[in-house]
Amino acid sequence: RVPRERLYLVTKVGFWPRTPLDALLRRASRYSRRVANFLAASKGSEEASLDAALDELGVDYVDLCLVHSPIATVAEFILAYLPHRFGRFDPVRALPRAFAGPVRGALRFLDGLLGADAATARLERSRAWKALEAAKRRGVCKAIGVSNYELPLLKEMDSYASEWPSVNELEVHPRYQPGGVLAFCRERGIHVIGYGNGVALKHDPGGVVAKIAARAGRSPAQVLLRWAVQQGITVLPR
């Protein structure tokens, strides 16, 4: 049996944005475990989601709890998550950039019809973060952080956070270095956890990284891991 103090447990809450269908989904969740899990992972359910994770893990606390995503409206989900998820596929990458403006405008209009706007999104992120601050005060998580927060969203936290995140987990590797995030996190004492190294290899298998690896007598994966470590980043190698 491994002593609890030798384990470092991390969980995440607050991935999905709220939707106008939440009231209906809450009723459906009585009959569907999948719907219940969806709601548990949504904005506004952070406390219940963390308590459920503690129960499933059989522990009294986790070492780190993260707000899984800053996405707080339907338009933000479509504009941010879906391109991030599917943008690596050639048919999606081939779409003309001229489509971006009209699509963005249409989705913002959709948010307006659903009663969501920038102020609503900021309020949702504020509530999610305050829920984690409260959880830390309760002693059910030792440290709290965020995930997938780029620079504007980190700066936004100045307006509502009582304490800064201990961690920001996001995609970062030589092919994707979100502008200003690393410097800002160093300045504020936020530790960066980076994922997505495998993406860099997939999209440039014979490129600069491969040439450096050949010259150094290492594998491309080792070069990417070394790059991250030299940046002071904790790596999730995937």
C-alpha positions as CSV (number, residue, x, y, z in Angstrom):
1,R,0.0,0.0,0.0
2,V,1.4,3.4,-1.1
3,P,1.1,6.1,1.6
4,R,-1.1,9.0,0.6
5,E,1.6,11.5,1.1
6,R,3.7,9.8,-1.6
7,L,1.1,10.4,-4.2
8,Y,0.4,13.7,-6.0
9,L,-3.2,13.8,-7.2
10,V,-4.5,16.2,-9.7
11,T,-8.0,16.7,-11.0
12,K,-9.9,19.2,-13.1
13,V,-13.3,20.9,-13.0
14,G,-15.4,23.2,-15.1
15,F,-14.8,22.2,-18.7
16,W,-18.1,22.7,-20.6
17,P,-19.9,26.0,-20.8
18,R,-23.4,26.5,-19.5
19,T,-26.1,26.1,-22.1
20,P,-29.8,27.2,-22.2
21,L,-30.6,23.5,-22.0
22,D,-29.1,23.1,-18.5
23,A,-32.5,22.9,-16.7
24,L,-33.6,20.2,-19.1
25,L,-30.3,18.3,-18.8
26,R,-30.6,18.3,-15.0
27,R,-33.8,16.5,-15.3
28,A,-32.4,14.0,-17.8
29,S,-29.3,13.4,-15.6
30,R,-31.6,11.5,-13.2
31,Y,-31.9,8.8,-15.9
32,S,-28.6,9.1,-17.8
33,R,-25.1,8.8,-16.3
34,R,-23.6,10.4,-19.4
35,V,-25.7,13.5,-19.0
36,A,-24.9,13.6,-15.3
37,N,-21.2,13.5,-16.1
38,F,-21.6,16.2,-18.6
39,L,-23.2,18.5,-16.1
40,A,-20.7,17.6,-13.4
41,A,-17.9,18.8,-15.8
42,S,-19.7,22.1,-16.7
43,K,-19.3,25.6,-15.4
44,G,-21.2,26.1,-12.2
45,S,-20.6,22.6,-10.9
46,E,-17.0,23.0,-9.7
47,E,-17.7,22.2,-6.0
48,A,-19.9,19.2,-6.8
49,S,-17.4,17.9,-9.4
50,L,-14.5,18.2,-7.0
51,D,-16.4,16.4,-4.2
52,A,-17.3,13.6,-6.7
53,A,-13.6,13.3,-7.6
54,L,-12.6,13.0,-3.9
55,D,-15.3,10.3,-3.4
56,E,-14.2,8.3,-6.5
57,L,-10.5,8.5,-5.5
58,G,-11.3,7.7,-1.9
59,V,-9.3,10.6,-0.5
60,D,-9.9,13.7,1.7
61,Y,-8.0,16.1,-0.6
62,V,-6.2,16.4,-3.9
63,D,-2.9,18.1,-4.3
64,L,-3.9,20.2,-7.2
65,C,-7.2,21.2,-8.8
66,L,-7.4,23.0,-12.1
67,V,-10.2,24.9,-13.9
68,H,-10.1,22.8,-17.0
69,S,-11.0,25.4,-19.5
70,P,-11.7,29.2,-19.7
71,I,-14.4,28.6,-22.3
72,A,-17.7,30.0,-20.9
73,T,-20.1,30.4,-23.8
74,V,-21.2,28.4,-26.8
75,A,-19.4,30.7,-29.2
76,E,-16.2,30.5,-27.2
77,F,-16.4,26.7,-27.3
78,I,-16.9,26.6,-31.1
79,L,-14.3,29.3,-31.8
80,A,-11.6,27.9,-29.4
81,Y,-12.0,24.2,-28.6
82,L,-13.1,22.9,-32.0
83,P,-10.3,24.5,-34.1
84,H,-7.8,23.4,-31.4
85,R,-9.2,19.9,-31.6
86,F,-9.7,19.5,-35.3
87,G,-7.5,22.2,-36.8
88,R,-4.6,19.7,-37.1
89,F,-6.5,17.8,-39.8
90,D,-5.7,18.8,-43.4
91,P,-9.3,19.4,-44.6
92,V,-9.9,21.8,-41.8
93,R,-6.5,23.5,-42.2
94,A,-7.3,24.0,-45.9
95,L,-10.4,26.2,-45.2
96,P,-9.9,29.8,-46.4
97,R,-9.0,32.3,-43.7
98,A,-11.6,34.6,-45.2
99,F,-14.2,32.4,-43.5
100,A,-12.9,33.3,-40.0
101,G,-14.5,36.7,-39.7
102,P,-18.0,35.9,-40.8
103,V,-18.1,32.7,-38.8
104,R,-16.8,34.5,-35.7
105,G,-19.5,37.2,-36.1
106,A,-22.3,34.7,-36.6
107,L,-21.2,32.8,-33.5
108,R,-21.0,36.0,-31.4
109,F,-24.5,36.8,-32.7
110,L,-25.6,33.3,-31.5
111,D,-24.2,34.0,-28.1
112,G,-26.2,37.2,-28.0
113,L,-29.4,35.3,-28.8
114,L,-28.6,32.9,-25.9
115,G,-28.1,35.8,-23.5
116,A,-24.3,35.5,-23.3
117,D,-21.6,38.1,-24.0
118,A,-18.1,39.0,-22.9
119,A,-19.3,40.2,-19.5
120,T,-21.1,36.9,-19.0
121,A,-18.1,34.9,-19.9
122,R,-15.9,36.8,-17.5
123,L,-18.4,36.3,-14.7
124,E,-18.4,32.5,-15.4
125,R,-14.6,32.4,-15.2
126,S,-14.7,34.5,-12.0
127,R,-17.2,32.1,-10.4
128,A,-15.2,29.0,-11.4
129,W,-12.0,30.5,-9.9
130,K,-13.7,31.6,-6.7
131,A,-15.1,28.1,-6.3
132,L,-11.5,26.7,-6.4
133,E,-10.4,29.4,-3.9
134,A,-13.2,28.3,-1.6
135,A,-12.2,24.6,-2.0
136,K,-8.7,25.5,-1.1
137,R,-9.9,27.2,2.1
138,R,-12.0,24.1,2.9
139,G,-8.8,22.1,2.7
140,V,-10.0,19.7,-0.1
141,C,-7.2,20.8,-2.5
142,K,-3.7,22.0,-1.5
143,A,-3.1,24.1,-4.6
144,I,-5.3,25.5,-7.3
145,G,-4.6,26.5,-10.9
146,V,-6.0,26.9,-14.4
147,S,-5.7,25.1,-17.7
148,N,-5.6,26.5,-21.3
149,Y,-5.4,30.1,-20.1
150,E,-3.6,32.3,-22.5
151,L,-2.3,35.8,-21.8
152,P,-5.5,37.9,-22.0
153,L,-7.3,35.5,-19.7
154,L,-4.5,35.5,-17.2
155,K,-4.5,39.3,-17.1
156,E,-8.3,39.2,-16.8
157,M,-7.8,37.3,-13.5
158,D,-6.4,40.6,-12.0
159,S,-10.0,41.8,-11.7
160,Y,-11.4,38.9,-9.7
161,A,-8.8,36.6,-8.2
162,S,-7.9,36.8,-4.5
163,E,-4.8,34.6,-5.3
164,W,-2.9,33.7,-8.4
165,P,-3.0,30.2,-9.8
166,S,-0.1,27.9,-8.8
167,V,-0.2,26.3,-12.2
168,N,-1.2,27.0,-15.8
169,E,-1.4,23.9,-17.9
170,L,-1.6,24.5,-21.6
171,E,-0.3,23.4,-25.0
172,V,3.2,24.7,-25.4
173,H,6.1,23.3,-27.5
174,P,8.5,24.7,-30.1
175,R,5.7,24.8,-32.8
176,Y,3.3,26.5,-30.5
177,Q,4.4,29.1,-27.9
178,P,1.5,31.2,-26.8
179,G,2.6,34.9,-26.9
180,G,3.7,36.3,-23.6
181,V,2.4,33.4,-21.5
182,L,5.7,32.0,-20.3
183,A,7.1,35.4,-19.3
184,F,3.9,36.4,-17.5
185,C,3.7,33.2,-15.6
186,R,7.4,33.5,-14.5
187,E,6.7,37.0,-13.4
188,R,3.7,36.0,-11.3
189,G,5.1,32.8,-10.0
190,I,2.8,30.5,-11.9
191,H,4.3,27.2,-12.8
192,V,3.7,26.1,-16.4
193,I,2.8,22.5,-17.4
194,G,3.0,21.9,-21.1
195,Y,1.4,19.3,-23.3
196,G,1.4,18.7,-27.1
197,N,5.0,17.7,-27.8
198,G,3.7,14.9,-29.9
199,V,1.8,17.4,-32.1
200,A,5.1,19.1,-32.9
201,L,6.6,15.8,-34.1
202,K,3.5,14.8,-36.1
203,H,3.3,18.0,-38.1
204,D,7.0,18.4,-38.8
205,P,8.5,14.9,-38.7
206,G,11.6,15.8,-40.8
207,G,12.0,19.4,-39.8
208,V,14.2,21.4,-37.5
209,V,13.7,19.2,-34.4
210,A,14.6,16.0,-36.4
211,K,17.8,17.7,-37.7
212,I,18.8,18.8,-34.2
213,A,18.1,15.3,-32.9
214,A,20.3,13.8,-35.6
215,R,23.1,16.2,-34.8
216,A,22.9,15.6,-31.1
217,G,22.5,11.8,-31.3
218,R,19.1,11.9,-29.6
219,S,15.6,11.1,-30.6
220,P,13.2,14.0,-31.6
221,A,11.1,13.3,-28.6
222,Q,14.2,13.7,-26.3
223,V,15.0,17.1,-28.0
224,L,11.4,18.3,-27.3
225,L,11.5,17.2,-23.7
226,R,14.9,18.9,-23.2
227,W,13.6,22.1,-24.8
228,A,10.7,22.2,-22.3
229,V,12.8,21.4,-19.3
230,Q,15.2,24.2,-20.3
231,Q,12.2,26.6,-20.3
232,G,11.3,25.5,-16.8
233,I,8.2,23.7,-18.0
234,T,6.9,20.5,-16.5
235,V,6.1,18.2,-19.4
236,L,3.0,16.0,-20.1
237,P,4.6,14.0,-23.0
238,R,1.8,13.5,-25.5
